[in-house]
Amino acid sequence: DAPVNGQPRKLIAQAARNGHFFVLDRTNGKAIVSAPFVETNWTTGYDAKGQPVPDPNKAPQIEGALVTPNQNGATNWPSPSFSPQTGLFYVNANQAWSVYYLYDPSDNPLGWGGTDRGGYTESMLLAIDYQTGKVKWKHAWDAVPRAGILTTAGNVLFTGGSGGLEALNATTGEPLWHARIGSVGNGPMTYELDGQQYVIAAAGTQLFAFVLNR
């Protein structure tokens, strides 16, 4: 629940694999925000419902069509997060280009009949303003992120980054702390025990727990 144009609304937000960020009124499904959160080229715009309109020129072609995002998506299964304190939606994302080919040129290809090959990928953590869909800040990663995101009431964001667990300022994206524990493949979680706050994350076959001491 959050305000839109000064009015309280019941919302649902999604950063989709297709590279577009959506905010809907969850009581009636009406679109409030539709905006790309990475560069995309497979649409010609949005329809009256706020849904992307596919560009037929970016469908798989015999000679290939350069498309972004690729089939892995601008984001994938790792969970995003939202902070009501900052009004920002956080997602680990990829700017990924690939060439889509049509390998069954018949009038009625079996299934999709296409595949993509090669391309360039840039990985990053993005903070998106839920009211506008604009990216407020981004933090680059050295590799494709596989971790979910945890935001806390202390204005600290935790996620798996370039080979470890990373903590960033949720408002600005400033790096605060890191631990090189290996590739984090889950969404970090936090809990309190005996008056101390813990953050726990999995890397490889191990769980690592850290105590927040300040």
Secondary structure, 3 states (H helix, E strand, C coil): CEEECCEEECEEEEECCCCEEEEEECCCCCEEEEEECCCCCCEEEECCCCCEEECHHHCCECCCEEECCCCCCCCCCCCCEEECCCCEEEEEEEEECEEEEECCCCCCCCCCCEEEECCCEEEEEEEEECCCCCEEEEEEECCCCCCCEEECCCCEEEEECCCCEEEEECCCCCEEEEECCCCECCCCEEEEECCEEEEEEEECCEEEEEEECC
